[in-house]
Amino acid sequence: MQCATIVSYVNGDNALLKIFSKNKQASIDMINTMTMESFCRYIKKNIRQSKRIFI
């Protein structure tokens, strides 16, 4: 997914995956089932406000 690649490039892949789950494989599986719209919506909703993560 292009959007996931961009977010992980800017913020680091671990930061992206931790938004979804502490388990790396669970995060990957979850991301792979999402549409682009649901992925972006999930990140915007669940992002920590204290961290500077760029979308």
C-alpha positions in Angstrom: 0.0 0.0 0.0 1.5 3.3 -1.1 0.2 5.3 1.8 1.6 2.9 4.3 5.0 3.1 2.6 5.0 6.9 2.8 3.9 7.0 6.5 6.5 4.4 7.5 9.2 6.1 5.6 8.6 9.4 7.3 8.0 8.0 10.8 9.7 4.6 10.8 8.0 1.2 10.3 7.8 0.4 14.0 5.9 3.6 14.7 3.4 2.8 12.0 3.0 -0.8 13.1 2.5 0.2 16.8 -0.5 2.2 15.8 -2.3 -1.0 14.9 -0.9 -3.6 17.4 2.1 -4.4 19.6 2.5 -7.6 17.5 4.2 -6.8 14.2 2.6 -9.7 12.2 -0.9 -8.8 13.6 -0.3 -5.2 12.4 0.7 -6.3 8.9 -2.3 -8.6 8.6 -4.6 -5.8 9.7 -3.1 -3.3 7.3 -3.4 -5.8 4.4 -7.1 -6.2 4.9 -7.8 -2.5 4.9 -8.8 -0.2 2.0 -6.8 3.0 1.5 -9.6 5.1 3.0 -10.0 2.9 6.1 -6.2 2.8 6.6 -5.9 6.6 6.6 -9.0 7.0 8.8 -7.6 4.5 11.3 -4.2 6.2 11.5 -5.8 9.6 11.9 -8.1 8.3 14.7 -5.5 6.3 16.6 -2.4 8.4 16.3 -0.9 9.6 19.5 -1.2 13.3 19.8 2.0 13.6 21.7 4.1 12.2 18.9 4.9 14.0 15.7 3.8 11.5 13.1 3.2 12.9 9.7 0.6 11.7 7.3 
